[in-house]
Amino acid sequence: MFKLNDSQVPDGTVLLMGIQYEGQTSDKVWTYALLKAGGLWYITGNGKAPVAAGWGAVNRWLERDGRVVLSVRVATGWADLYPVPPVDTSQATE
């Protein structure tokens, strides 16, 4: 069973969690993104996942309905999408 020490996770952390359900007949893995901001967790999903919730609520959600956490990945880098960084043309060749 997946356990997380929420107090060791800084704000701005993004996790990707792969989940299956006990008794499911396919190999499908559902992927959820979790963001910690302002000390609370925001989870993608169908509207039944906790939003702006403490880790206790997230943990209870993970333990309900036969969810089985298969994997947890953490985003380790960021790329600026906006504003678009200028292109360095000083080394351009003809």
C-alpha positions in Angstrom: 0.0 0.0 0.0 1.3 3.4 -1.0 2.2 5.8 1.9 3.3 9.4 1.7 4.7 11.7 4.4 2.8 14.8 3.3 4.8 17.0 5.6 8.0 16.2 3.5 6.3 17.2 0.2 6.8 20.9 -0.7 4.2 23.1 -2.4 4.5 23.0 -6.1 5.0 19.2 -6.2 3.3 17.4 -9.1 2.8 13.7 -8.9 1.5 11.3 -11.5 -0.2 8.2 -10.0 -1.1 5.0 -11.9 -4.1 3.3 -10.4 -6.0 0.1 -11.1 -9.0 -1.3 -9.3 -9.2 -4.6 -7.5 -11.1 -7.2 -9.6 -10.8 -5.3 -12.9 -10.6 -7.6 -15.9 -8.4 -5.4 -18.1 -4.8 -4.2 -17.8 -6.0 -0.6 -18.1 -4.2 1.9 -15.8 -5.8 5.1 -14.9 -3.5 8.1 -14.5 -4.2 10.9 -12.1 -2.2 14.1 -11.7 -1.9 15.5 -8.2 -0.7 19.0 -7.4 0.2 20.3 -3.9 -0.4 24.0 -3.6 -1.0 26.1 -0.5 -0.6 22.9 1.6 -3.6 21.3 -0.1 -3.9 18.7 -2.8 -5.7 19.0 -6.2 -6.4 15.8 -8.1 -7.5 15.3 -11.7 -10.5 13.0 -12.2 -14.2 12.7 -12.7 -15.3 15.1 -10.0 -15.3 12.5 -7.3 -11.5 13.0 -6.5 -10.6 15.3 -3.7 -9.9 18.9 -4.6 -8.3 21.4 -2.2 -8.0 18.6 0.3 -5.5 17.6 3.0 -3.5 14.5 2.5 -5.9 12.6 4.9 -8.8 13.0 2.5 -6.6 12.0 -0.4 -5.4 8.9 1.4 -9.0 7.9 2.3 -9.9 8.4 -1.4 -7.0 6.1 -2.4 -8.2 3.4 0.0 -11.8 3.4 -1.2 -13.5 1.6 -4.1 -10.7 -1.0 -4.5 -8.0 1.4 -5.8 -4.6 0.0 -6.1 -1.7 2.4 -6.6 0.7 0.8 -9.1 3.1 3.7 -9.6 3.9 7.2 -8.4 6.1 9.6 -10.4 7.2 13.1 -9.5 7.7 15.9 -12.0 11.3 17.0 -11.7 11.5 19.9 -14.0 9.7 22.8 -15.5 9.8 24.4 -19.0 8.6 27.9 -19.7 5.7 27.9 -22.2 4.8 31.6 -21.9 6.1 34.1 -22.6 8.0 32.4 -25.3 11.7 32.8 -24.7 13.6 34.7 -27.4 15.5 32.7 -30.0 19.2 33.3 -29.9 20.2 34.0 -33.6 23.7 35.1 -32.8 25.1 31.8 -33.8 23.0 31.3 -36.9 24.9 30.2 -40.1 23.9 30.7 -43.7 
